């Protein structure tokens, strides 16, 4: 059975949602407190969930990046282990330099919480392989600092290496940017293709009763 480690920080609020989502697809989960220094043995994926780690003080993810558990997460990722960062988790991965770029305040300077459409730009990876390029999914977003930024040279690298996984769009697939992100970017991966980050919350879209089950299809990509 696949085994997923889900980190917990002071201020995490999507850890149990993420645990529920993975259990729903038949995955063993272990919650890992941020003060731990080692990840569990024989895991297949580390997930850094959404929330407000350390109250978003200084800068989103900037303090959590130095939590004791993150040293082992960085080593795990550098050795080829799969890591998924969702919302605040994405911000932490950026601060840890496991993914390129940075986050800024939303262009309208307001917290945004709503469902939004996303276009799949690259499905040739462990995360989105249950979907196809240009598929449209409907996933909640909830962030104040989701305005992804990378310089022109960095953007060209992302494009050349097919690291852009998801972009913001409308129901017809046309660009619709809620936060000002460069190139409408909603999610990326590293060059090696084992570290993934996205601002939308797939763990909040796992049942049609609450608006969408598209997130379930996304997370199932990790199943062996």
C-alpha atoms as one frame of an Amber mdcrd trajectory, in Angstrom:
protein
   0.000   0.000   0.000   1.200   3.492  -0.801   2.346   5.465   2.265   2.094
   9.274   2.452   3.667  11.496   5.112   1.703  14.710   5.779   3.519  17.484
   7.632   1.909  19.518  10.416   3.072  23.000  11.374   1.765  25.466  13.912
  -0.962  27.081  11.820  -1.578  24.206   9.392  -5.317  23.887   8.758  -5.544
  21.510   5.811  -3.550  18.623   7.279  -6.607  16.588   8.255  -8.400  17.437
   5.000  -5.352  16.127   3.144  -5.249  13.026   5.336  -8.938  12.387   4.634
  -8.466  12.809   0.879  -5.600  10.333   0.658  -7.341   7.814   2.899 -10.353
   8.082   0.611  -8.242   6.819  -2.305  -6.894   3.934  -0.214  -3.550   5.348
   0.899  -1.840   4.854   4.265  -1.075   8.207   5.895   1.148   9.398   8.731
   0.940  12.885  10.225   4.422  14.251  10.952   4.887  17.073  13.484   7.224
  19.860  12.378   9.575  19.323  15.352  10.423  15.808  14.199  13.830  15.474
  12.566  13.222  12.394  10.417  10.484  11.358   8.022   8.898   7.918   8.475
  10.603   4.977   6.785   9.344   3.569   3.483   7.181   6.498   2.411   6.195
   7.167  -1.191   5.227  10.837  -0.952   5.589  13.814   1.379   2.752  16.357
   1.382   3.115  19.848   2.832  -0.503  20.962   3.298  -2.178  24.356   3.264
  -2.673  26.703   6.173  -0.860  29.579   7.812   2.369  28.115   9.174   3.763
  30.313  11.938   0.890  32.721  11.300   2.459  33.771   7.974   4.800  36.026
   9.954   7.735  37.577   8.111   6.653  36.017   4.809   4.486  33.008   3.962
   6.552  29.861   4.444   9.734  31.741   5.367   9.872  30.482   8.967   8.468
  27.009   8.308  11.255  26.463   5.806  13.650  26.261   8.823  11.528  23.821
  10.858  13.484  20.714  11.988  11.578  18.326   9.701  12.395  20.375   6.597
  16.052  19.307   6.567  14.976  15.719   5.990  12.310  16.799   3.479  14.985
  18.610   1.467  17.269  15.566   1.611  14.373  13.305   0.626  13.515  15.511
  -2.366  17.133  15.836  -3.465  17.394  12.045  -3.433  14.435  11.810  -5.819
  11.589  11.412  -3.339   8.228  12.860  -4.343   7.021  15.974  -2.542   3.727
  17.830  -3.022   3.154  21.322  -1.620  -0.411  22.673  -1.555  -1.006  26.423
  -1.049   1.087  27.234   2.045   3.004  24.055   1.218   3.842  25.519  -2.202
   5.026  28.705  -0.489   7.256  26.639   1.831   8.764  24.757  -1.127   9.592
  28.075  -2.796  11.241  29.378   0.380  13.197  26.110   0.703  14.413  26.542
  -2.904  12.995  23.147  -3.851  10.975  25.011  -6.489  11.945  28.198  -8.375
  10.230  31.565  -8.014   8.490  33.423  -5.194   5.053  34.440  -3.968   3.704
  37.977  -3.703   0.461  39.406  -2.370  -2.521  38.918  -4.650  -2.758  41.713
  -7.172  -5.990  43.005  -5.602  -4.399  42.779  -2.109  -7.370  40.733  -0.843
  -7.724  37.179   0.378  -9.422  35.109  -2.342 -11.555  32.077  -1.501 -13.621
  30.487  -4.278 -13.728  27.714  -6.852 -11.654  28.410  -9.951 -10.967  26.582
 -13.201  -7.502  25.325 -14.067  -6.045  24.093 -17.331  -3.658  21.136 -17.337
  -0.506  22.203 -19.169   1.528  19.051 -18.555   0.182  15.655 -17.495   3.375
  13.698 -18.141   4.187  13.408 -14.450   3.283  11.415 -11.340   0.846  14.057
 -10.120  -1.434  14.687 -13.113  -1.100  11.502 -15.154  -4.796  10.640 -14.700
  -5.607  13.787 -16.693  -4.688  14.934 -20.195  -3.056  18.095 -21.469  -5.631
  20.917 -21.806  -8.162  19.204 -19.522 -10.085  21.698 -17.390 -10.580  21.041
 -13.670 -12.612  22.960 -11.082 -10.697  23.381  -7.815 -11.007  25.750  -4.808
  -8.418  28.449  -4.179  -7.922  30.163  -0.807  -4.955  32.485  -0.459  -3.762
  36.038   0.094  -0.269  35.486  -1.317  -0.811  33.374  -4.401   0.636  35.784
  -6.937   3.433  33.606  -8.333   6.464  35.508  -9.618   9.542  34.450 -11.541
  11.821  36.579 -13.701  11.837  36.367 -17.490  14.805  34.006 -17.656  13.244
  31.742 -15.044   9.931  31.694 -16.882  11.683  30.661 -20.094  13.321  27.798
 -18.189   9.955  26.672 -16.806   8.484  26.693 -20.292  11.455  24.982 -21.932
  11.516  22.211 -19.331   7.716  21.748 -19.274   7.625  22.615 -15.577   4.356
  24.568 -15.739   1.701  22.044 -14.706  -1.438  24.146 -14.235  -2.660  27.598
 -15.268  -5.687  29.618 -14.211  -8.478  29.760 -16.804 -12.234  30.058 -17.261
 -14.605  27.171 -17.927 -13.710  27.288 -21.622  -9.975  27.173 -21.022  -9.290
  30.816 -21.752  -6.861  32.625 -19.391  -8.572  33.976 -16.264  -6.097  35.102
 -13.640  -7.438  35.635 -10.084  -4.242  36.829  -8.400  -1.787  38.287 -10.935
   0.490  35.247 -11.246   3.084  35.418 -14.012   1.835  33.565 -17.112  -1.341
  32.605 -15.170   0.666  29.951 -13.331  -1.213  27.918 -10.709   1.205  25.004
 -10.291   4.718  23.941 -11.251   7.254  21.163 -10.715  11.035  21.061 -10.470
  13.273  20.118 -13.416  13.627  16.572 -12.131   9.840  16.150 -11.979   9.581
  14.877  -8.398   8.634  18.070  -6.492   5.236  19.652  -7.174   3.630  22.842
  -5.924   0.222  24.403  -6.558  -1.870  27.106  -4.911  -5.328  25.506  -5.496
  -6.587  22.856  -3.047  -7.266  19.447  -4.662  -7.967  17.971  -1.207 -11.032
  20.239  -1.022 -12.429  18.889  -4.288 -12.885  15.198  -3.653 -16.684  14.872
  -3.524 -19.297  16.202  -5.941 -21.509  16.963  -2.935 -19.196  19.856  -2.039
 -18.726  21.162  -5.565 -16.233  18.977  -7.431 -14.385  15.667  -7.369 -11.664
  16.846  -9.764  -9.160  16.973  -6.921  -9.617  13.235  -6.403  -8.557  12.608
 -10.005  -5.468  14.768  -9.456  -4.369  13.001  -6.262  -4.961   9.545  -7.769
  -2.051  10.268 -10.083   0.284   9.352  -7.227  -1.169   5.846  -6.869   1.208
   3.137  -7.957
